[in-house]
Amino acid sequence: MASRLEEDLCCTVCHDTFKDPVVLSCSHSFCRACLQKWWTEKVIKECPLCKRPSVYEPPCNLVLKNLCESFLQERDQRPPEALCSLHSEKLKLFCLDHQQPVCLVCRDSENHKKHSFRPIDEAARQHKKKLQEALQPLKEKLETFEEVKVKFDQTAGHLKAQAQHTETHIKEQFKKLHQFLEEEEEARMAALREEEEQKRRMMEEKM
């Protein structure tokens, strides 16, 4: 059964939630598409409810539009009601023997004869408590892991910075070494040319 709010947010032409609602001068609202379709079949543009003529293009009913969008969004996010797959009844009980939710018809069936039951809310609270107790050690391990991870990240960052510093130092040393070797090569080549020149002069003098 539709709620009063759902009824108030329904267009009287299509009987569905308003889509792009517009308001007439008589204060009645309709979907824009529904109103346009209604008017194509009429000689006079009038209100589908009170038959009052409309002399201007109806404006958008912004407040109603926002209400409808919020209602549809909330309805879509609402979790579906849990029903028994066998009897399509609400799951109100929890069978302790089978450890599963059941409906009132299941309770009286042969399959659950002489079984123990609890209200499903009570059973849910008990299971939630057990889960929280089981999760506690895992939470503690997770906290320890996160602490270790922070230390690891810090160490990794320190190692990276140290490696970059060492790399820069090595590049500077090799740059100096290359410069020294170039200077040494030039000096050796100059000495070689000087020695060659001296020997050439001596040969010329002997000749």
C-alpha positions in Angstrom: 0.0 0.0 0.0 1.4 3.4 -1.0 2.2 5.9 1.7 0.5 9.3 1.9 3.7 11.0 0.8 4.0 8.7 -2.2 0.4 9.5 -3.2 1.0 13.2 -2.9 4.0 12.9 -5.2 2.1 11.1 -7.9 0.8 12.7 -11.1 -3.0 12.2 -11.5 -2.6 11.6 -15.2 0.1 8.8 -15.3 -0.3 7.8 -11.7 3.4 7.7 -11.3 5.9 9.9 -9.4 6.2 13.3 -11.0 8.8 13.8 -13.8 9.6 17.4 -14.6 6.5 18.7 -12.8 4.8 22.0 -13.9 2.2 24.0 -12.0 -0.9 25.5 -13.5 -2.6 28.8 -12.4 -5.1 26.7 -10.5 -2.2 25.3 -8.4 -2.6 21.7 -9.7 0.7 20.1 -10.8 1.3 17.5 -13.5 4.2 15.9 -15.4 5.2 18.2 -18.3 4.9 15.4 -20.8 1.6 14.2 -19.4 0.1 17.7 -19.6 1.3 18.2 -23.2 -0.1 14.9 -24.2 -3.4 15.8 -22.5 -3.6 19.1 -24.3 -3.0 17.6 -27.7 -6.3 15.8 -27.4 -8.2 19.0 -26.2 -9.3 22.1 -28.1 -8.7 24.3 -25.0 -5.7 24.1 -22.7 -7.4 23.3 -19.4 -6.5 21.6 -16.1 -7.1 17.9 -16.3 -8.6 18.0 -12.8 -10.6 21.2 -12.4 -11.0 22.1 -16.1 -9.8 25.6 -15.5 -8.3 27.1 -18.7 -4.6 27.8 -18.7 -3.6 31.0 -20.5 0.1 30.8 -20.3 2.9 28.1 -20.5 3.0 26.5 -17.1 6.3 27.0 -15.2 8.3 24.2 -13.6 7.3 23.4 -10.0 10.9 23.4 -8.7 9.9 22.6 -5.1 7.9 19.5 -6.1 10.6 18.5 -8.5 13.3 18.5 -5.8 10.9 16.6 -3.4 10.3 13.9 -6.1 14.0 13.5 -6.8 14.8 13.2 -3.1 12.0 10.6 -2.7 13.1 8.5 -5.6 16.8 8.6 -4.5 15.8 7.6 -1.0 13.6 4.8 -2.3 16.3 3.4 -4.5 18.8 3.3 -1.7 16.4 1.6 0.7 17.4 -2.0 1.2 14.8 -4.6 -0.1 12.7 -6.3 2.5 13.9 -9.8 3.3 11.3 -12.5 2.5 11.3 -16.2 2.9 12.2 -17.9 -0.4 9.7 -20.7 0.3 6.6 -18.8 1.6 7.3 -15.2 0.6 6.7 -14.1 4.2 8.8 -11.8 6.3 11.7 -13.4 8.1 10.9 -12.7 11.7 12.6 -15.7 13.4 16.0 -17.3 13.6 16.3 -21.1 13.8 19.1 -22.0 16.2 19.3 -25.6 14.9 19.7 -24.7 11.3 21.3 -21.3 12.0 19.2 -19.5 9.4 16.4 -16.9 9.4 12.9 -18.3 8.9 9.3 -17.1 8.7 6.3 -18.0 10.9 5.2 -20.6 8.4 8.6 -22.3 8.4 8.4 -22.5 12.2 5.3 -24.7 12.0 6.6 -26.8 9.2 7.9 -30.4 9.5 11.4 -29.2 8.5 11.8 -27.2 11.7 9.9 -29.5 14.0 11.1 -29.3 17.7 13.6 -26.7 16.8 14.5 -23.7 18.9 13.8 -20.2 17.7 14.7 -16.6 18.6 13.3 -13.3 17.3 15.5 -12.4 14.4 16.5 -9.0 15.9 17.7 -10.7 19.1 19.6 -13.3 17.1 21.2 -10.6 15.0 22.4 -8.8 18.1 23.9 -12.0 19.5 25.7 -12.7 16.2 26.8 -9.1 15.9 28.4 -9.4 19.4 30.2 -12.6 18.4 31.5 -11.0 15.3 32.7 -8.0 17.2 34.6 -10.3 19.6 36.0 -12.3 16.7 37.0 -9.1 14.9 38.9 -7.6 17.9 42.1 -9.7 17.5 42.0 -8.9 13.8 41.7 -5.2 14.6 44.7 -5.4 16.9 46.7 -7.2 14.2 45.7 -4.5 11.7 46.8 -1.8 14.0 50.2 -3.5 14.4 50.5 -4.0 10.7 49.7 -0.3 10.1 52.4 0.7 12.6 54.9 -1.6 10.9 53.9 -0.2 7.5 54.5 3.3 8.7 58.0 2.4 9.9 58.7 0.5 6.7 57.6 3.5 4.6 59.8 5.8 6.7 62.8 3.4 6.3 62.1 3.1 2.5 62.0 6.9 2.2 65.3 7.2 4.1 66.9 4.5 1.9 65.7 6.3 -1.2 67.1 9.6 -0.1 70.4 8.0 0.9 70.6 6.3 -2.5 69.9 9.5 -4.3 72.6 11.3 -2.2 75.1 8.4 -3.0 74.2 8.6 -6.7 74.9 12.3 -6.8 78.2 11.9 -4.9 79.3 9.1 -7.4 78.4 11.3 -10.4 80.4 14.2 -8.9 83.4 11.9 -8.3 83.3 10.5 -11.8 82.9 14.0 -13.3 86.1 15.1 -11.4 87.9 11.9 -12.5 86.9 12.5 -16.1 88.1 16.1 -15.9 91.4 14.9 -14.3 91.9 12.3 -17.0 91.3 14.8 -19.8 93.8 17.2 -18.3 96.3 14.4 -17.8 95.7 13.3 -21.4 96.3 16.8 -22.7 99.5 17.1 -20.6 100.9 13.7 -21.8 100.0 14.6 -25.4 101.8 17.9 -25.0 104.9 16.3 -23.5 104.8 13.7 -26.4 104.7 16.4 -29.0 107.5 18.3 -27.2 109.7 15.2 -27.1 108.9 14.5 -30.8 109.9 18.1 -31.7 113.2 17.8 -29.8 114.1 14.5 -31.5 113.2 16.0 -34.9 115.6 18.9 -34.3 118.4 16.6 -33.2 118.0 14.6 -36.3 118.1 17.7 -38.5 121.3 18.9 -36.8 123.0 15.5 -37.3 122.0 15.5 -40.9 
